[in-house]
Amino acid sequence: MKTDIDKFVINRIREMRKEKGFSQRGMTEFLHCSVGFIGQVESPNYETKYSVYQIYQIAKEFECSIADFFPPTIPENP
């Protein structure tokens, strides 16, 4: 099951992918996976998610920080 954080990361990567002009096929070239895999990751109907290594590779290709894919953390009140 995709958690809320999984969905946030996947949606953020999709947004950035489109902003940077990458198609799903373009992502497969540096992730070494199939277009079907990217489609399953981006679809709410599948449980498929990016691995930590894939997220790292995406950040390198997008020339950004891995943190750019995650929501800001809010410190808990003491």
C-alpha positions in Angstrom: 0.0 0.0 0.0 1.3 3.5 -0.9 1.5 5.6 2.2 0.7 9.4 2.2 4.4 10.1 2.1 4.9 7.7 -0.8 2.1 9.5 -2.7 3.6 12.9 -1.9 7.1 11.8 -3.2 5.7 10.2 -6.3 3.5 13.2 -7.1 6.4 15.6 -6.5 8.7 13.6 -8.8 6.0 13.5 -11.5 5.6 17.3 -11.2 9.3 17.9 -11.5 9.6 15.3 -14.3 7.1 17.3 -16.3 8.7 20.7 -15.4 12.1 19.4 -16.6 10.6 18.1 -19.8 11.1 14.4 -19.1 8.7 11.9 -20.4 8.1 8.6 -18.7 10.3 7.0 -21.4 13.0 9.6 -20.7 13.0 8.5 -17.1 13.6 4.9 -18.1 16.9 5.8 -19.7 18.7 6.7 -16.5 16.7 4.5 -14.1 17.2 1.4 -16.4 13.6 0.3 -16.0 10.5 0.0 -18.3 8.0 2.6 -19.2 5.4 0.2 -17.6 7.3 0.5 -14.3 7.1 4.3 -14.3 3.4 4.1 -15.2 2.8 1.8 -12.3 4.6 4.0 -9.9 2.6 7.1 -11.0 -0.7 5.2 -11.0 -2.8 5.0 -7.8 -4.0 1.6 -8.9 -0.6 -0.1 -8.3 1.5 -0.5 -5.2 4.7 0.0 -7.1 7.1 2.7 -5.6 10.5 4.1 -6.3 13.4 2.6 -4.3 15.7 4.9 -2.3 18.4 4.3 -4.9 16.0 5.3 -7.7 15.1 8.5 -5.9 18.8 9.2 -5.5 19.3 8.7 -9.2 16.3 10.9 -10.1 17.7 13.7 -7.8 21.1 13.4 -9.6 19.5 13.6 -13.0 17.2 16.5 -12.0 20.2 18.3 -10.4 18.4 18.8 -7.1 18.4 17.5 -3.6 16.6 14.4 -2.5 14.9 16.6 0.1 13.2 18.5 -2.8 10.9 15.4 -3.2 9.8 15.3 0.5 7.4 17.6 2.4 9.1 19.8 5.0 9.3 18.3 8.5 7.7 20.2 11.3 9.5 19.8 14.7 7.3 18.5 17.4 6.5 20.8 20.3 8.6 19.9 23.4 
